[in-house]
Amino acid sequence: MFCPKCGSILRPKEKAGKRVLYCTCGFSKAPEGDTTELKESVEGAKKIEIIEKIEIHPKVKNKCEKCGHGIAYYWTQQTRGADEPETRFFKCTKCNHTWREYA
């Protein structure tokens, strides 16, 4: 449901013990029925076929634990607290085995 004043989506909210739909512009109304459901549908969506997978990560020299190949893709990700170092991930270019390395 959309706001008739500004066109924004109406959001559910508790007000005086009852559920109401409200908008940031100030408009509110009681929902129709006992439940309100948010849905999104896409009409005319096209099917996408992946023809070729392109790897975007850089290659580095690192020995694969599984097949022993010496080149792997490399990326980092913050998996722990901000005061901890990043986790380094590697993916073998030959067998696609993925492993991590903690600093």
C-alpha positions as CSV (number, residue, x, y, z in Angstrom):
1,M,0.0,0.0,0.0
2,F,1.2,3.5,-0.8
3,C,0.5,6.8,0.8
4,P,-2.1,8.8,-1.1
5,K,-0.4,12.1,-0.2
6,C,3.2,11.5,-1.2
7,G,3.3,8.1,-2.8
8,S,5.8,6.5,-0.3
9,I,5.2,3.0,1.0
10,L,3.1,2.7,4.1
11,R,4.7,0.9,7.1
12,P,3.1,-1.0,10.0
13,K,3.3,0.6,13.5
14,E,1.8,0.1,16.9
15,K,-0.3,3.1,18.0
16,A,-2.4,3.1,21.2
17,G,-2.3,-0.7,21.2
18,K,-3.6,-1.0,17.6
19,R,-1.7,-1.7,14.4
20,V,-1.8,1.2,11.9
21,L,-0.1,1.9,8.6
22,Y,1.9,5.2,8.6
23,C,4.0,7.3,6.3
24,T,6.9,9.7,7.0
25,C,4.8,12.6,5.7
26,G,2.3,12.1,8.7
27,F,-0.5,10.2,6.9
28,S,-1.8,7.1,8.8
29,K,-4.7,4.7,8.5
30,A,-6.0,1.5,10.0
31,P,-5.1,-1.7,8.0
32,E,-7.8,-3.5,6.1
33,G,-8.5,-6.8,7.8
34,D,-6.4,-8.5,10.5
35,T,-3.1,-8.7,8.7
36,T,-1.2,-6.6,6.3
37,E,1.2,-8.2,3.9
38,L,4.0,-6.6,2.0
39,K,4.5,-8.1,-1.5
40,E,6.6,-7.2,-4.5
41,S,6.1,-8.7,-7.9
42,V,8.0,-8.2,-11.1
43,E,6.0,-8.5,-14.4
44,G,7.8,-9.3,-17.6
45,A,11.0,-10.4,-15.9
46,K,13.5,-11.9,-18.3
47,K,15.5,-15.1,-17.6
48,I,19.2,-14.4,-17.4
49,E,21.6,-17.1,-18.6
50,I,25.2,-17.1,-17.4
51,I,27.4,-17.9,-20.4
52,E,30.8,-17.3,-18.9
53,K,31.9,-16.8,-15.4
54,I,34.5,-14.1,-15.1
55,E,36.7,-13.9,-12.0
56,I,37.3,-10.4,-10.7
57,H,39.8,-11.1,-7.9
58,P,43.5,-10.7,-8.4
59,K,45.8,-13.7,-8.7
60,V,48.6,-14.4,-6.2
61,K,51.2,-17.1,-5.6
62,N,49.8,-19.3,-2.9
63,K,49.8,-23.1,-2.8
64,C,46.5,-24.9,-2.8
65,E,46.0,-27.2,0.2
66,K,43.9,-29.6,-1.9
67,C,45.7,-30.0,-5.3
68,G,49.0,-28.3,-4.7
69,H,48.6,-25.7,-7.5
70,G,50.6,-22.6,-6.9
71,I,48.2,-19.8,-8.0
72,A,45.0,-18.6,-6.3
73,Y,42.5,-15.8,-6.4
74,Y,42.8,-13.5,-3.4
75,W,40.4,-11.2,-1.4
76,T,39.9,-9.9,2.1
77,Q,36.8,-9.5,4.3
78,Q,36.2,-8.1,7.7
79,T,34.7,-11.2,9.5
80,R,35.5,-10.3,13.1
81,G,35.4,-7.1,15.2
82,A,36.7,-3.8,13.7
83,D,39.7,-3.9,16.1
84,E,40.7,-7.3,14.6
85,P,42.6,-7.8,11.3
86,E,40.8,-8.8,8.1
87,T,40.5,-12.4,7.1
88,R,42.3,-13.3,3.8
89,F,40.5,-15.7,1.5
90,F,42.0,-17.7,-1.4
91,K,40.5,-19.7,-4.2
92,C,42.6,-22.1,-6.3
93,T,42.5,-21.2,-10.0
94,K,42.7,-24.9,-10.9
95,C,40.3,-26.8,-8.6
96,N,38.3,-23.9,-7.1
97,H,39.0,-25.0,-3.6
98,T,38.5,-22.0,-1.2
99,W,40.4,-21.5,2.1
100,R,41.0,-18.7,4.6
101,E,44.0,-17.4,6.4
102,Y,43.8,-15.4,9.6
103,A,46.4,-12.7,10.3
